Amino acid sequence: MKYFDVAIIGAGIAGASIASEIGADRSVLMLEAEEFPGYHATGRSAAFWTESYGGPLVQPLTSASLAFLEKPPAAFSETGFLRARGAVNIAREEQGHLVDEFLADFAGSDVDLERWNWAQATALIPGLKPAWTQAVHEPNCRDIDVAALHAAYLRDARRQAVELVCRAPVNQIRRREGAWQLTAGDQVYQATVLVNAAGAWADRIAEMAGVRPIGIQPLIRNMVQIETDPPSSPDMPLVVGLDGSFYFKPEAGGSYWLSPHDETPSPPGDVAPDELSVALAIDRFEKVLDVPVKRVTRRWAGLRSFAPDRLPVIGYDSAVEDFFWFAGQGGFGIQTAPAASKLARAVLLGQAPDEMLRHIDASRYSASRFR
């Protein structure tokens, strides 16, 4: 039986980032059920960083992560992970109240938002139909290289001697003599602290460990890649419906990525795209842009997992010793990874928080809020 200070279940962006943060201070095991890390949620991201995404209570983690993502430490990566994109959040004339609410949500923050009219929006969004008269420009939105960021966290964890074991679904967890005993396949491991970074499976892992579930709900999000005539412009911003019914952005080769922004409850598992959702995404796209769709070139779906209050869960369970939650990261887990993992490090190790976290209230994300 191998012994570790910390065992992390899950090697997506959550597990990889916290492993990278604590690997120099503790002996760490990372168990991944799939053949390779990031198969489910991390590898199926829409790949953008925008401060408003997730709402005003998630925004501090997103904003705090910006400097790291733009210019990470040289030992972590020689290049940054962001590229300029910009975003325009749009609404119809009768939905002006959505613009007011959106701007009010971020009033007093440092998020750069500006109310626009149709003429201003169409200058960046060729083909925007006249019905979309209300807009908010968010110039600081960026594309994020998800694969490179995830790979950098895994590489950094490996450099610090974190042991990653793939094809190792955990099938038994026991608490014995002040330590966690985990059975994964035919191997048994022991650790002082258990970190639940299992994404959609977070509640199942908790139950397996004898911990009361929080109510982490996996939700399916469908994505579609299309070709149009004319093709997309590489300079077009991310376009988001303020009513939460769609978003789309240009992709390499003149295509678009679009989503109906759906959230269908699902048990954890490998999800497939839904044809009705694909058709809905295309229909909503055509109601926004006067651009004919030529063909669908790709479709996929992924799971986003939310706590009941839709905020991340970072911290020790208040009822079970040495059980650490790092879950409920929804669709913002990648763009908040630097700040969230540093916050997790501070709480897990009982250390002072990193300077980047100076404006963040850690209690807002504490697991104890559900007890």
Solvent accessible surface area in square Angstrom, and as a share of the most:
residue,aa,sasa,rsa
1,M,143,0.64
2,K,107,0.45
3,Y,121,0.46
4,F,18,0.07
5,D,45,0.23
6,V,2,0.01
7,A,0,0.00
8,I,0,0.00
9,I,12,0.06
10,G,12,0.11
11,A,0,0.00
12,G,19,0.18
13,I,12,0.06
14,A,15,0.12
15,G,0,0.00
16,A,0,0.00
17,S,1,0.01
18,I,0,0.00
19,A,0,0.00
20,S,8,0.05
21,E,28,0.13
22,I,0,0.00
23,G,6,0.06
24,A,82,0.63
25,D,59,0.31
26,R,94,0.34
27,S,52,0.34
28,V,2,0.01
29,L,0,0.00
30,M,2,0.01
31,L,2,0.01
32,E,15,0.07
33,A,53,0.41
34,E,51,0.23
35,E,115,0.52
36,F,106,0.44
37,P,26,0.17
38,G,9,0.09
39,Y,75,0.29
40,H,27,0.12
41,A,54,0.42
42,T,11,0.06
43,G,54,0.52
44,R,46,0.17
45,S,30,0.19
46,A,6,0.04
47,A,19,0.14
48,F,22,0.09
49,W,0,0.00
50,T,6,0.04
51,E,15,0.07
52,S,13,0.08
53,Y,41,0.15
54,G,39,0.38
55,G,20,0.19
56,P,53,0.34
57,L,80,0.40
58,V,0,0.00
59,Q,19,0.09
60,P,27,0.17
61,L,0,0.00
62,T,0,0.00
63,S,35,0.23
64,A,21,0.16
65,S,0,0.00
66,L,40,0.20
67,A,72,0.56
68,F,20,0.08
69,L,0,0.00
70,E,79,0.35
71,K,173,0.73
72,P,12,0.07
73,P,77,0.49
74,A,90,0.70
75,A,76,0.59
76,F,15,0.06
77,S,13,0.08
78,E,172,0.77
79,T,96,0.56
80,G,35,0.34
81,F,9,0.04
82,L,35,0.18
83,R,152,0.55
84,A,87,0.68
85,R,35,0.13
86,G,8,0.07
87,A,1,0.01
88,V,0,0.00
89,N,7,0.03
90,I,1,0.00
91,A,0,0.00
92,R,70,0.26
93,E,107,0.48
94,E,127,0.57
95,Q,31,0.14
96,G,17,0.16
97,H,99,0.44
98,L,35,0.17
99,V,0,0.00
100,D,76,0.39
101,E,95,0.43
102,F,29,0.12
103,L,44,0.22
104,A,69,0.53
105,D,75,0.39
106,F,10,0.04
107,A,79,0.62
108,G,89,0.86
109,S,40,0.26
110,D,137,0.71
111,V,15,0.08
112,D,68,0.35
113,L,35,0.17
114,E,91,0.41
115,R,116,0.42
116,W,37,0.13
117,N,80,0.41
118,W,84,0.30
119,A,61,0.47
120,Q,74,0.33
121,A,0,0.00
122,T,36,0.21
123,A,81,0.63
124,L,67,0.34
125,I,0,0.00
126,P,76,0.48
127,G,32,0.31
128,L,6,0.03
129,K,65,0.28
130,P,99,0.62
131,A,44,0.34
132,W,10,0.04
133,T,40,0.23
134,Q,32,0.14
135,A,0,0.00
136,V,0,0.00
137,H,28,0.12
138,E,3,0.01
139,P,52,0.33
140,N,52,0.27
141,C,0,0.00
142,R,42,0.15
143,D,8,0.04
144,I,8,0.04
145,D,74,0.38
146,V,16,0.09
147,A,78,0.61
148,A,39,0.30
149,L,0,0.00
150,H,15,0.07
151,A,46,0.36
152,A,0,0.00
153,Y,2,0.01
154,L,28,0.14
155,R,110,0.40
156,D,12,0.06
157,A,1,0.01
158,R,155,0.57
159,R,150,0.55
160,Q,35,0.16
161,A,87,0.68
162,V,11,0.06
163,E,57,0.26
164,L,67,0.33
165,V,38,0.22
166,C,32,0.19
167,R,165,0.60
168,A,6,0.05
169,P,70,0.44
170,V,18,0.10
171,N,88,0.45
172,Q,67,0.30
173,I,10,0.05
174,R,98,0.36
175,R,83,0.30
176,R,119,0.43
177,E,183,0.82
178,G,50,0.48
179,A,9,0.07
180,W,1,0.00
181,Q,29,0.13
182,L,0,0.00
183,T,27,0.16
184,A,4,0.03
185,G,45,0.43
186,D,127,0.66
187,Q,95,0.42
188,V,52,0.30
189,Y,12,0.05
190,Q,52,0.23
191,A,0,0.00
192,T,49,0.28
193,V,15,0.09
194,L,0,0.00
195,V,0,0.00
196,N,0,0.00
197,A,7,0.05
198,A,15,0.12
199,G,32,0.31
200,A,11,0.09
201,W,71,0.25
202,A,0,0.00
203,D,23,0.12
204,R,122,0.45
205,I,11,0.06
206,A,0,0.00
207,E,107,0.48
208,M,69,0.31
209,A,12,0.09
210,G,62,0.60
211,V,3,0.02
212,R,158,0.58
213,P,47,0.30
214,I,16,0.08
215,G,36,0.35
216,I,10,0.05
217,Q,71,0.31
218,P,9,0.05
219,L,17,0.09
220,I,30,0.15
221,R,7,0.02
222,N,2,0.01
223,M,4,0.02
224,V,0,0.00
225,Q,35,0.16
226,I,0,0.00
227,E,57,0.25
228,T,6,0.03
229,D,85,0.44
230,P,82,0.52
231,P,86,0.54
232,S,9,0.06
233,S,42,0.27
234,P,106,0.67
235,D,119,0.62
236,M,5,0.02
237,P,3,0.02
238,L,1,0.00
239,V,0,0.00
240,V,27,0.16
241,G,2,0.02
242,L,30,0.15
243,D,66,0.34
244,G,34,0.32
245,S,26,0.16
246,F,7,0.03
247,Y,5,0.02
248,F,2,0.01
249,K,7,0.03
250,P,1,0.01
251,E,47,0.21
252,A,90,0.69
253,G,88,0.85
254,G,16,0.16
255,S,6,0.04
256,Y,5,0.02
257,W,37,0.13
258,L,3,0.01
259,S,1,0.01
260,P,2,0.01
261,H,40,0.18
262,D,23,0.12
263,E,63,0.28
264,T,69,0.40
265,P,91,0.57
266,S,13,0.09
267,P,96,0.60
268,P,24,0.15
269,G,21,0.20
270,D,91,0.47
271,V,22,0.13
272,A,74,0.58
273,P,43,0.27
274,D,68,0.35
275,E,107,0.48
276,L,138,0.68
277,S,15,0.10
278,V,6,0.03
279,A,55,0.43
280,L,68,0.34
281,A,2,0.01
282,I,31,0.16
283,D,60,0.31
284,R,66,0.24
285,F,2,0.01
286,E,68,0.31
287,K,102,0.43
288,V,1,0.00
289,L,2,0.01
290,D,104,0.54
291,V,14,0.08
292,P,84,0.53
293,V,36,0.21
294,K,111,0.47
295,R,125,0.46
296,V,44,0.25
297,T,66,0.38
298,R,113,0.41
299,R,91,0.33
300,W,22,0.08
301,A,1,0.01
302,G,8,0.08
303,L,6,0.03
304,R,28,0.10
305,S,9,0.06
306,F,11,0.05
307,A,2,0.02
308,P,87,0.55
309,D,64,0.33
310,R,109,0.40
311,L,15,0.08
312,P,3,0.02
313,V,0,0.00
314,I,4,0.02
315,G,3,0.03
316,Y,69,0.26
317,D,8,0.04
318,S,67,0.43
319,A,84,0.65
320,V,34,0.20
321,E,124,0.56
322,D,30,0.16
323,F,0,0.00
324,F,0,0.00
325,W,0,0.00
326,F,1,0.01
327,A,2,0.02
328,G,1,0.01
329,Q,20,0.09
330,G,16,0.15
331,G,27,0.26
332,F,3,0.01
333,G,7,0.07
334,I,17,0.09
335,Q,5,0.02
336,T,3,0.02
337,A,4,0.03
338,P,1,0.00
339,A,0,0.00
340,A,2,0.01
341,S,0,0.00
342,K,34,0.14
343,L,5,0.03
344,A,0,0.00
345,R,56,0.20
346,A,9,0.07
347,V,54,0.31
348,L,14,0.07
349,L,22,0.11
350,G,70,0.67
351,Q,77,0.34
352,A,90,0.70
353,P,80,0.50
354,D,63,0.32
355,E,118,0.53
356,M,38,0.17
357,L,6,0.03
358,R,152,0.55
359,H,155,0.69
360,I,25,0.13
361,D,72,0.37
362,A,40,0.31
363,S,74,0.48
364,R,83,0.30
365,Y,0,0.00
366,S,28,0.18
367,A,1,0.01
368,S,56,0.36
369,R,73,0.27
370,F,40,0.17
371,R,92,0.34
